[in-house]
């Protein structure tokens, strides 16, 4: 008797709208999904994150209009604004200003030959393949050679509607010697059990400089999985700051492939969990060439029954000599029921390296609380001061003043913390 096994992935995407045009990327993703399954905790990369709450839902692609983005913009940030609602580009609400250095096009207009050559031999997970097969919108950003974008590019993502799935995909090409800052923000309204499934990729050519500021503040009943991949060529400089306060289950998957000498890579993250939030930061820096540096600092504050996960890996290949890599993860537990699973990793095959990693998890120092209370500060305010000081050094990495003011306001509204 033949045993028929249901393909859970194909059942998951069964109701999604079939794309009218099948690019090479879409075709390959759809084909790959036939042999894929959702990860379980037996898979090392997903050991601490169960995705059953996502995979058992019946998500719907839903194109919805918004009347205004007044609450989604950042005060004082003079930027190109590209708006995506439920994964669909909203041209009416978007504003692309004059900038000869920047070209912005639909993601489907990226050169398939260029893209295939860049991501060849990289591994995909099932969620990134679902995105690439069924994405409903996204942009291809090109910053021209030896130019600087004259203002930031703000990618505004908003999801609304129960069990809505937003598959949005972006790619940025930084030509040689170019420089730009990209802000990506994620929010939601009236979106219980909605799912933001994001793919954001990029290529930094020689001596390019890219800074990404990611603010994830969706409601705490929304799922968010991001797959981010960036490739660095010789002499390039890449920085990404990730701030996570939202989502019921959030997974930030960030991979950087360093494919040239004299590169610098910097990752910073602050994540704040309450109630039953689950926040997972998975990072990889793959050092393939010599004379490169990297710095990685992630800090979490977990309250209620929230769970934090940090898994950061740095690989130094055999031919990559004179590498400096610093990695640190610190966590504060504000509740006896909160927990963190932290796993910083170094995988080194070269001899001439200076690499370090560390992880700490603990509760707030009661002696410090006592000292502050002895100076007339209430216990509650003393805790807020301690927490603000703990994650403040991560927030100080954000040098964009308008964005930093917006983040400070977010933390004050959500948690009552002042910086």
N, C-alpha and C positions, 0 to 999 in steps of 0.2 A: 504494500500500500504506500502511495506517495504522500509524504507529509508536506503540506503547503504552509509556508511561513510568511506571514504578512510583512511587507516592507513598510515599516513605520514612517520612514522618511517620505516615501511617495504618498502615503496616506495623509501626511502632514501638509503637503503642498498641493493636494488634489484639487482643492477649490480655488487655487490662485489663478489669476488671469494669465493666459499664455501670451508671451510677448509676440507682437506683430512681426518684428524683425529679429532674426536669430543671428547675432554676431558670433564670431568664433568663441569668444569667452562664454557667452550664454550656452552655446552648443556643448562645449566641453564640460561646463558645470552641470547641465542637465544630465549628460551621460554619466558623469561621475556619481551623481546622486543615486543611480540605480544600484550601486554597490556599497552605499554608505549606510551607517546606522548612527543613532544618537549615542553620544558618549555616556558611559556609566562611571561610577566611582572606582571601578576596576582599572580604568584608564588613568595612568599616572598624572597627566596634565589636568584631569578633572576629578582628582581624588577627593577634594574637599567641597566640590560644588555639584549638587544634584540638579539636573535640568528637567526632571520629570514634571515639575510644575509648569514648565513651558510646553513641553512636547505633547502633553495631554489636552492642550487647548485647541479649540477650533477657530483659528485666527482668520480674519477677513481683511482683504485689501480694500481700503475705503478712501476715496478721494473726497475731501471735505474742504470747503472754503472757510477762511477766517475773515472777519470784518476788519480786524486791526491787529498790528503787532506791537502796539504801544507798550505792552507789558513784557515784550520779549527782547526789545532792543536794550542796549547798554548806554546809559546817559553819558554824554561827553565823548563817546567813541565815534570818531569820524571815519566811517568804514564803508566799503562795499557791503551791501546786505543782500544775501541770497536766502530766500525763505523756502522751507520744505515742510509741507503739512502732510502728515501720515506717509511720508516718503515721496510725495509728489511735489514738483517744483511749482511754486506760486509766483508767476511772473509779475502779477499785478501788485503784490506786496513787496517785491524785491526792488533793489535800487543799485544799479551798477554805474559808478561814476567814471568820469573820463580819467584814463590812466594808460598811457602808451606802453607802459612796462608789462601790463597784465592782459592776458587773453583768457576769456572764460567761455567755455563751450559745453554742450551736452556730453555726458560721460560716454554715450554710445559712439561719439565721433573721435574718440581716442584711436590712434593707430594700433590696430590689433597686432601687427608685426613687432612694433616697438614694445608693446606691453608684454607679449608672449616671451620675448627675449629677456626682459627684465625679471620676470617672476619664474622663469624656467627652473625646475628642480625645487621650488619651494613647496612646503606642505600646506594643504588646505584642511580646515575642519568643516563639518557638515553645515554649520551656520553660515560660514562665508560662502560656501557653494550655493546654499539656498538664496543668499543675497544676490550673487552674481547671475544666477539663473532667472530670478524673478524680480530684480530691482525695478522700481517704478520711476526712478529719477536720480539725479546726481550730476556733478559737474566735473569737467576736465579743466583744471587751472594750469596755465602756462605762464611762467615769469621769465621774461626774455633775458638773453645773455648780457651780463655786465650791467644790469639795471636793478633798481630798487623800487619795489611797489610803493607808491606815494601815500598809501593808507592801508590799514589792515583789511583783510577779507573776512567778513563775519558770516559764517554758515549757520543759519538759524533753523533748528529742527523742533517741530512741535507735533505731538501726537494727541489725538482726541478720539473718543468713541470706544465703547467696551470691546475687548478682544480684537482690537485693530492691530495689524502688523504693518510696520513701516520699514521697508527694505530700501535703504538709500546707500548709494555708492559714489565715492569721490576719488579723484586722483589729482595729484599736483606734480607738475614737472618744473623743477628749478633748473634752468639752464646755467651754464658755467658762469660763475661770478655774480649770480643774482642773489637778491635778498628780499625776504617777505615775512610777514606775520599773519597767521591765520587763527581766527577765533572760532571754535565750534561750540555751540550751546545746545543743550537738549532740555526740553520742558514738556509739560503735558497739562491737560485739563479734562476733567470728566472722562478719564480713560482707564477704568479698572481693568486689570489683566491685559492691558495693551502690551505690545512687544516692539521695541526699537532694535532692529537687527542691522547693524552698521558695518560697512567696509570702507576704510579710508586708507589709501595707499599713496606712495610718492617716491620720487627719484630726485636726489640731490646730485647734480653733476659737479664737476671739479670746482672747488672753491665757492660753492653756493652756501647760503646761510638761511635756514628756515627755523622759525619759532612757531610752535602750535600751542594755543591755550585752549584746553578742553574743560568745559563747565557742564557737569551732568547733574541736573537738579529736578528730574522728573518726579512726579508724585510717588509716594511710597507703596503704590499698588501696581507699578509698571515694571516690566522686565526689560533689561537692557544688556545686549551682548554686542561688543565692538571687536572687530578684527582689524588691526592696524599694522601695516607693513611699510617700512621705509628703507630705501637702499641709498647708501652714501658712497660717492666717488671720492677720489683723492682731494684732500684739503678742505672738505666740506664740514659744516658745523650745523648740528641738528639739536634742537632743544624742544622738549614737550613737557608742559605742566598740566597735570590732570587733577581736577577738583571734583570729588564725588560726594554728594549729599543725598541724592535721590535714588529711587528704584527699590522694588522689593527684592529682586535678584539682579545684581549688576556684575558683569564680567568684562573687564578691560584687558583685552589681549593685545599686547604691543610687541612687535618684533622689529629689530633694526639690524640690517645686514651691512657691515662696514667693508666695502669692497675697494678700498684705496688707502694709501698711507696718509699720515698727518691729518687725520680726522678727529673731531671731538663730538662726543655724544653725551647729552645730558637729559636725564629723566627725573622729574620731581612729581610727587603725588601726595595729596591729602584726602583722606576718606573718613567720613563721619557716619556712624551707624546708630540707629535707635530702633526700638521695638523689635521686630523680627527681620530686619533688613539683613541681606547677605551680600557682601561686597568683596569681589575677587579681583585682584590685580595680578596679572600674569605677564611678565616681561622677559625679553631675550635680547641680548646684544651679542652678535656673532662677529668677533674680531678676526678678519682674514688676512690683514696686512699689518706691517710694522709701523711703529712710531705713532700710535694712536692713544687717545685718552678717553675715559668715560667716567661719568659720575651719576649715581642713582640714589635718590633719597625719597623714601615713602614713609609717611607717618599716618597712623590711624587712631581714632578715638571712638570706642565702641561702648554703647550704653544699652539698657534694656536686655533683650535676648538676642541682640544682633551678633552676627558672625563676620569676622574679617579674614581674608585670605591674601597672603602675599607669597608669590613664587617668582623670584627673580633669578635668572641664569645669565652668566657671562661665559662665553666660550672663547678661548684664545687658541687659534689654530697653530699648527707646528711652525709654520713659516712667519708667524706674526710675532716678531721680537720687539723689545722695548715698548711694552704695553703698560699703561697705568690704568687700573680700573678700581673704582671705589663704589661700594654698594652698602646701603644701610636701610634697615627697616625698624621703626620704633612704633610701639603701640601702647595706649593707655586704656585700661578697662575701668569704666565708671560704674559698672554693675557686677555683682557676683555671678550673674547669669550670662554675661557677654563672654565671647571667646575669640581667639585669633589663632589661625594656623599659618605660621611663617616659615618659609623655606628658601633662604638665599643660597645660591649655588655658584661655584666657580668650577669650570671645566678647562684645565690648562694643559696644553701640549707643548708649550714653548718654554725656554729656559730663562730668558732675560725679561722678566715681568715684575711689576710691583702691583699686586692685587690684594684687596682686602674686602671682607664682607662681615656684616654683623646684624644681629637681631635682638631686640629687647621687647619684652611685654610685661607690664606690671600695672599696679594701681597708683593713684596719686599719692605722693609722699605726704603722709600725715603730719610729719614734723614741719614741713613747709606750710601746710594748712594751719597748723597751730601758731606758727610764727605770724602769718598774715592776720589771723584772728586776734592775736595779741596786739596788733596795730590798729584794731578797731574795724576790721573788715569782716563782714558776715561770712559764715561758712559757705553759703551758696556762691557768693561773689568771689570768695577765695578760690573755689574750685574753677570758676570761670576764668580767673586770671591765670591759674596754672595751666589749664587747657590751652588758652590763647597763646601762652608763652611756648608751649610744647610744639604746636603746629605753625607758629609764627615764622620760623626760619624757612619753612617750605613756601609759605605765602610770599615771603620777601623775595623769592625768585621771580615773582611776577612784577616786572618793571613798568608795564603799561598802567599808568595811573588811573585811567577811567575804568579799566577792567578790575584793578585791585580794589577801587572804591566800591564797585558793584559786588565783589565777592565779600568784602567786609560787611556790606549791608545785608547780604544773604545770610551770613553767619549770625548776625545780630537778630534778624527776624526769626530764624529757625531755632537758635539755641541761646540767644541772649549774650553771646560773646562779643567783646570789644577788643579791637587790635590797635 
